[in-house]
Amino acid sequence: MIYGQDRDKLRGIWFESWQNYRDKKTLIPLHQELVNIIKLHPEYQLIFDNPEQYLGKEYLPEFGETNPFLHLSMHQGMHEQLSSNRPTGIREVYANLCKKIGDPHDTEHAMMEAFAETLWQAQRSATLPDEDQYLARLKKML
């Protein structure tokens, strides 16, 4: 998982991963994971070919803009949850949702809605995310 408070530094990891991939360099596991996520989103690949233009760009939802870094990081967060099975039981829920939805990437998108809502509620109440509530949201999708 990528942690930190420096937005440009965190974004830089995505740019570095993509550049190393494009330069056919050997990728460390984290970079390979990020590249795999970017490859699933061709609509964002131009961004990673132009770091000077997009590194510091603001994405304002009030203007209907989607923040690609947030979107891709949510995918990375999903992968972290699945690899650690935290919250406990998320792997099983994911497997069942994959069966229902039919595509792992589309399943992640569906799960990200519940993840985002859980994070928003935690931020709003200044608490840790409620893992039980998050799992309950996911199970409602089944």
Number of C-alpha atoms within 10 A of each C-alpha: 10 12 7 7 7 9 12 12 12 16 19 16 15 23 22 16 23 23 18 16 16 11 9 9 10 10 14 10 9 15 20 16 15 20 23 15 18 21 13 12 14 10 10 14 15 10 16 20 14 12 17 10 10 15 19 12 11 9 14 10 9 7 7 8 10 12 14 16 18 12 14 18 19 19 20 20 16 20 16 14 17 18 11 11 13 14 14 14 12 21 16 12 19 20 13 16 22 17 13 12 16 11 11 14 15 13 18 20 15 15 23 18 14 19 22 13 14 21 17 13 15 14 12 9 10 9 10 11 17 14 15 12 12 19 20 13 17 20 15 8 14 13
